[in-house]
Every structure is written in C-alpha cells, then in structure tokens.
C-alpha cells in the first residue's frame, strides 16, 4: 500500500483470500514459506473435511490434505516445512478430486517446479493419500507418479579449497562508497564452516549448536568434549543426530569463542542466526568457488570424504555422522585408500601360452 504521494506506507504482506475476505498471514513478502504454512493451517482449521467412505470421484483432494494436516503434520519434527509443502499442493490440486490423481496430472504438476521440489511435495501427497486410505475413507489404491530422483551430490572440498573459503570469510570487509570499513561481515561464517568441516553436522544442526543446555538447541559440552546434536525437545527422525566426541583441534577454537562471551557456536551481532545462504554465496564469490556446485551441505560431504580418505572404517564414519553404513559405502567408499586395492594388486603375471604347435602332418593330433 502506498500513500497519495507514492511513498510506501505499509510493507507488503501475504494475505489469504476467502469468501471475499482478506485474512492477514502476518508474513512479509519475503516469507513465502511462512505464508504457505499459514494457508495450510487456515484450511485445516476452517475446512471440515468429510470423514466417511466415498468414491474417488466424490473425494476432493482438499479433504485428503486437510485430514493429513490435522492428523499427521502437527506430530512431524519439521511440521512448519511440511505445512508449507501441503500449502503448495493445495494451490495446484485443491480444486481437483482424488480420481484426478493420474500420471498425466502429476507430470503437469512437476512441470511447474524444479524436479527436486516437486518430488518432495508429491511424496507428501502420497503420504496424505495413504493416510486417507488407512483411515478407511477410500478403498482403492491411488498412486502418485514421482519425477526421477536427482543424482546424489558428490562434490567435496579439497583442503586447499576449504582453507581458501575460510580465509575469504575471515578477511572479508564491508564496503561503503567503494571503500573497505572495519566491519567483518563474514567472520561468523568462518565458524560455521570450521564446525561443519570438523563435525560433519548438517547445516541446521550447526546453526542450533550452543554452549548451554536448552530444550530446542544442540549442546556443545566443552568440559567433556562432547557434542549433543539432538535438542532434547526434538523428536527423533530418520535423520539421526548422535552424540559424538569433538575433535581436539576444534575444541581449542570453541573454548576461545566461548571465552569471548558467545552463547552459540555461530552467531551474528551476538544473536543466533537462521540461515547462512546469502553469506555463503558471498564467501564462494570471494574464494572464487563455483556457487552452483558448492552449498552449505558440501561441508558434510567433505567431512565424510576426508574420513574415508584417512582410512576410517565405514561403520565408524556412519556412527559419527548419524547415517547408515550402507550409505557411506555407496557414496564415499571409493575414497578409501584400500578400496579395491586387493583387486588392483592381484597377481599381475599372465598365464604362459602353450607353445605346443598343432601338427601339420596328415592325421596328426592338433
């Protein structure tokens, strides 16, 4: 909204349009995900989905998703993100019936999105449909057609690249009017990178690491040298968050940061942060690394790769990172210096050829 002279009077916000009414989500224009979650919550609370058995052509997809939002989503560890994905599903599928869930429509839905995002949203859609069927509200099997899974990221940093990235963060200065100032806007990112490289933690876990016990944050115990990844209040999921020892070289950094009065491993202006996406992109430019190839999650790939290059057994790497041994073997096993070495060093001498020549005499044995 703007004042008469054209000056902006109010910042843009997302609203829900319902029966001619405008309902504020309370989310600014940059917070689309929050607005989608607010839409999903509004539908779940305002729409009374029919809970009885019906034919597929009588069941609105909106009913299926509303029941899923009410019954399942609140209990998920990532409930807000799941609600946002359901909100995006409602945008496209909300006016369709369950009988309209066909391969053709699934491919049309995918065409409007990146394959990765479409696959994750359609997985939620399949979960919602399965829940609806288990509750007895429909009997037929309805299958969602998923786009192919993307190739797993194999990118990892060499030690030289990691050093360049950290130094780029440490030395970066804020520029004003073309001149550097005394502000160091990326030093918090240097801590993020160091912690990620040493512990192999997921980016979200790194941002939640703190020096004090809290119900919603991971705990870095500097006395015992242990890192309790999983916040006490968080439900366990398939993404395991095991308690692991902290590397000795990292502990010295952490103790020094704590002595400066910090409460969290990564913080900016004395406060924890929610995302490093923008800062990470700036650091990649400064270090002259490919911004499309390296992401915060690359730090976890790098830690796994370095451990395998050092010959650490896959079961120990898996335990340290909180994943399965099979996954480590599949994606990182080839980095082990002993990988296939026995096959490569098997006897190299070829069998000698039989020098007996076939007889040329008539009736002779060959």
C-alpha positions in Angstrom: 0.0 0.0 0.0 1.2 3.5 -0.8 0.4 6.9 0.4 -1.1 9.5 -2.0 2.4 10.9 -3.0 3.5 7.4 -4.0 5.6 6.9 -0.8 5.3 3.4 0.6 3.0 3.5 3.7 3.0 -0.2 4.6 5.3 -3.1 3.8 3.9 -5.9 1.6 2.4 -8.9 3.3 0.8 -12.1 2.3 -2.9 -12.5 2.7 -5.4 -15.3 2.4 -8.5 -14.5 0.2 -11.5 -16.4 1.4 -15.2 -15.7 0.5 -14.4 -12.1 -0.3 -12.4 -11.6 2.9 -8.7 -10.7 3.2 -7.1 -12.5 6.1 -3.5 -11.5 7.0 -0.9 -14.3 7.4 1.4 -11.9 9.3 4.1 -12.9 6.9 6.2 -10.3 5.0 6.5 -10.6 1.2 9.9 -12.4 1.5 8.4 -15.1 3.7 6.5 -17.1 1.2 7.1 -20.4 3.0 5.6 -19.0 6.2 2.6 -17.7 4.2 2.1 -21.2 2.7 2.2 -22.8 6.1 -0.3 -20.2 7.4 -2.6 -21.0 4.4 -2.3 -24.7 5.2 -3.1 -24.2 8.9 -6.1 -21.9 7.9 -7.5 -24.6 5.7 -7.0 -27.3 8.3 -8.8 -25.3 10.9 -11.6 -23.8 8.8 -12.4 -26.6 6.4 -14.3 -29.6 7.9 -13.3 -32.5 5.7 -15.8 -35.3 5.4 -14.6 -38.4 7.2 -16.6 -41.1 5.6 -16.0 -43.7 2.8 -16.8 -42.3 -0.7 -15.9 -43.0 -4.3 -12.7 -41.4 -5.6 -14.7 -39.0 -7.9 -16.6 -37.8 -4.8 -13.5 -37.0 -2.6 -11.9 -33.5 -3.0 -8.2 -33.5 -2.8 -8.6 -30.6 -0.4 -10.3 -33.1 2.0 -7.4 -35.5 1.8 -4.8 -32.8 2.5 -6.9 -31.2 5.3 -7.1 -34.6 7.1 -3.4 -35.1 6.7 -2.8 -31.6 8.1 -4.9 -32.3 11.1 -3.8 -35.8 11.9 -0.2 -36.1 10.8 1.6 -32.9 10.2 1.5 -31.5 13.8 3.4 -34.5 15.0 6.2 -34.2 12.5 9.6 -32.9 13.5 9.5 -30.4 10.6 5.8 -29.5 10.9 6.1 -26.0 9.6 8.0 -27.1 6.5 5.6 -29.9 5.9 2.6 -27.5 6.2 4.2 -25.2 3.6 4.6 -28.1 1.2 0.9 -29.0 1.7 0.0 -25.4 1.1 1.8 -25.6 -2.3 0.0 -28.9 -3.1 -3.3 -27.2 -2.3 -2.5 -24.4 -4.8 -2.4 -26.8 -7.6 -4.6 -29.8 -6.5 -7.1 -28.1 -4.2 -9.9 -28.0 -6.7 -9.4 -31.5 -8.1 -10.9 -34.8 -7.0 -9.0 -37.8 -5.8 -9.9 -39.5 -9.1 -7.9 -36.8 -10.9 -4.6 -38.1 -9.4 -3.2 -39.5 -12.6 0.3 -39.8 -14.0 -0.6 -37.1 -16.5 -1.6 -34.6 -13.8 1.4 -35.5 -11.7 3.7 -34.7 -14.6 1.9 -31.4 -15.2 2.4 -30.5 -11.6 6.1 -31.4 -11.9 6.5 -29.2 -15.0 5.8 -26.1 -12.9 8.5 -26.8 -10.4 12.1 -28.0 -10.1 12.2 -31.8 -10.1 13.6 -31.9 -6.5 10.9 -29.7 -5.0 8.1 -31.5 -7.0 9.4 -34.9 -5.8 9.4 -33.9 -2.2 5.9 -32.3 -2.4 4.5 -35.3 -4.2 5.9 -37.6 -1.6 3.9 -35.7 1.0 0.9 -36.0 -1.3 1.3 -39.8 -1.4 1.6 -39.9 2.4 -1.6 -37.9 2.7 -3.5 -40.3 0.3 -2.1 -43.3 2.1 -3.3 -42.0 5.5 -6.7 -41.3 4.0 -6.9 -44.9 2.8 -5.7 -46.4 6.1 -8.4 -44.5 7.9 -11.0 -46.2 5.7 -12.2 -43.1 3.8 -11.5 -44.8 0.4 -10.7 -48.3 -0.6 -8.9 -48.1 -3.9 -5.2 -47.7 -4.2 -4.2 -44.3 -5.6 -0.6 -43.9 -6.7 1.3 -40.7 -7.2 3.8 -40.5 -10.1 7.1 -39.1 -8.8 9.7 -37.5 -11.0 13.1 -39.4 -11.1 15.3 -38.9 -8.1 18.2 -36.5 -8.7 21.8 -37.6 -8.8 23.4 -37.5 -5.3 25.8 -34.6 -4.8 29.4 -35.9 -4.9 31.1 -32.5 -4.6 33.5 -32.2 -1.7 36.2 -29.6 -0.9 39.9 -30.3 -1.1 41.9 -29.0 1.9 43.2 -26.1 -0.2 39.6 -25.1 -1.2 38.5 -25.3 2.4 41.4 -23.1 3.5 40.6 -20.5 0.8 36.9 -20.4 1.8 37.7 -19.9 5.5 40.3 -17.2 4.8 37.9 -15.4 2.4 35.3 -15.3 5.3 37.9 -14.1 7.8 39.4 -11.4 5.7 36.2 -10.0 4.1 35.4 -6.4 4.9 32.2 -4.5 4.4 32.4 -1.9 1.6 30.8 1.5 1.8 31.2 4.0 -1.1 33.7 1.8 -2.7 36.0 1.8 0.4 36.5 -1.0 3.0 35.3 -0.4 6.5 36.3 -2.0 9.8 33.3 -4.3 9.8 33.9 -8.0 9.2 30.6 -9.3 8.0 31.6 -12.9 7.3 33.6 -14.0 10.3 30.6 -15.8 11.8 30.5 -17.9 8.6 34.2 -18.9 9.2 33.0 -20.5 12.4 30.1 -22.2 10.6 32.5 -23.7 8.0 35.0 -24.8 10.6 32.4 -26.5 12.7 30.8 -28.2 9.7 34.2 -29.5 8.4 35.2 -30.8 11.8 31.9 -32.4 12.9 30.2 -33.2 9.5 27.0 -31.8 11.0 24.0 -30.8 8.9 23.8 -27.0 8.4 20.7 -26.8 10.5 22.4 -28.6 13.4 25.4 -26.3 13.2 23.2 -23.2 13.5 21.4 -24.7 16.6 24.6 -25.6 18.4 25.0 -23.7 21.7 27.2 -23.7 24.8 24.3 -24.1 27.2 21.7 -26.7 27.7 18.4 -25.8 26.0 15.3 -27.8 25.1 15.4 -26.6 21.5 19.1 -26.5 20.7 22.0 -28.8 20.5 24.6 -28.7 23.3 28.4 -28.3 23.0 29.9 -29.7 26.2 33.3 -28.1 26.4 34.3 -29.9 29.7 33.6 -33.4 28.4 34.4 -32.6 24.8 31.0 -33.9 23.5 28.5 -32.6 21.1 24.9 -33.4 21.8 23.4 -32.8 18.3 19.7 -33.5 19.0 17.8 -30.9 21.0 16.1 -32.6 24.0 12.6 -31.4 22.8 13.0 -32.6 19.2 11.5 -35.9 18.1 13.8 -38.5 16.7 13.6 -38.9 12.9 15.4 -40.9 10.2 18.0 -38.1 10.2 19.8 -39.4 13.2 21.6 -36.9 15.4 24.1 -38.9 17.5 26.1 -37.5 20.4 29.8 -37.5 19.3 33.2 -36.5 20.6 34.5 -33.2 19.4 37.9 -33.2 17.6 40.7 -31.8 19.9 41.7 -29.2 17.3 38.1 -27.9 17.2 37.8 -27.8 20.9 40.5 -25.2 21.2 38.6 -22.9 18.8 35.3 -23.5 20.6 36.8 -22.7 24.0 38.3 -19.5 22.7 35.0 -18.4 21.2 33.2 -19.2 24.4 35.7 -17.1 26.4 34.6 -14.1 24.4 31.2 -14.4 25.8 29.4 -16.1 23.0 26.4 -18.3 23.7 26.2 -20.0 20.4 28.8 -21.5 18.1 27.5 -19.4 15.2 26.1 -16.0 15.8 25.9 -12.6 14.2 25.7 -9.4 16.2 25.6 -11.5 19.4 22.5 -13.4 18.3 21.9 -16.9 16.7 21.0 -16.9 13.0 18.5 -18.8 11.0 20.3 -19.1 7.6 23.7 -18.7 6.0 22.6 -18.8 2.4 23.3 -15.2 1.5 26.6 -15.1 3.4 27.7 -18.4 2.0 27.2 -17.2 -1.6 29.3 -14.1 -0.9 32.0 -16.3 0.6 32.1 -18.5 -2.5 32.5 -15.5 -4.8 35.3 -14.2 -2.6 37.0 -17.6 -2.7 36.3 -18.0 -6.4 34.5 -21.2 -6.0 31.5 -22.3 -8.1 28.4 -21.1 -6.5 26.2 -23.6 -8.3 28.4 -26.5 -7.2 29.2 -25.8 -3.5 26.5 -25.4 -0.9 26.5 -25.5 2.9 25.7 -29.2 2.8 29.0 -29.7 0.9 30.8 -29.4 4.3 29.1 -32.6 5.5 30.1 -34.4 2.2 33.7 -33.1 2.7 33.9 -34.5 6.3 32.7 -37.9 5.2 35.2 -37.9 2.2 38.1 -36.8 4.4 37.4 -39.6 6.9 37.3 -42.2 4.2 40.5 -40.9 2.6 42.1 -41.3 6.0 41.0 -45.0 6.1 38.4 -44.7 8.8 36.1 -47.7 8.7 32.7 -47.1 7.2 30.8 -48.2 10.3 32.7 -45.6 12.3 32.1 -42.8 9.8 28.4 -43.7 9.8 28.2 -43.6 13.6 30.0 -40.3 13.7 27.8 -38.6 11.1 24.5 -40.3 12.1 23.7 -42.2 9.0 23.9 -45.8 7.7 27.0 -47.8 6.9 25.4 -48.8 3.5 25.0 -45.1 2.6 28.7 -44.4 3.5 29.8 -47.3 1.4 27.6 -46.3 -1.5 28.7 -42.6 -1.7 32.1 -42.4 -0.1 33.6 -45.9 0.0 35.6 -45.3 -3.2 37.6 -42.7 -1.4 39.1 -45.3 1.0 42.8 -45.8 0.1 42.2 -49.6 0.5 39.2 -49.6 -1.8 39.6 -52.4 -4.3 43.4 -52.4 -3.6 43.4 -56.2 -3.3 41.8 -56.5 -6.8 44.2 -54.0 -8.3 47.3 -55.8 -6.8 46.2 -59.3 -7.6 48.8 -61.4 -9.5 49.8 -59.4 -12.5 51.6 -62.2 -14.5 49.5 -63.5 -17.3 49.4 -67.3 -17.7 52.1 -68.6 -20.1 50.9 -69.5 -23.6 51.0 -73.2 -24.6 53.9 -73.4 -27.0 52.9 -76.7 -28.4 52.1 -76.2 -32.1 49.4 -78.2 -33.8 50.8 -80.9 -36.1 50.7 -80.3 -39.8 51.1 -84.0 -40.7 48.1 -85.7 -42.1 46.1 -87.4 -39.4 48.1 -85.7 -36.7 46.6 -84.6 -33.5 46.1 -80.9 -33.2 
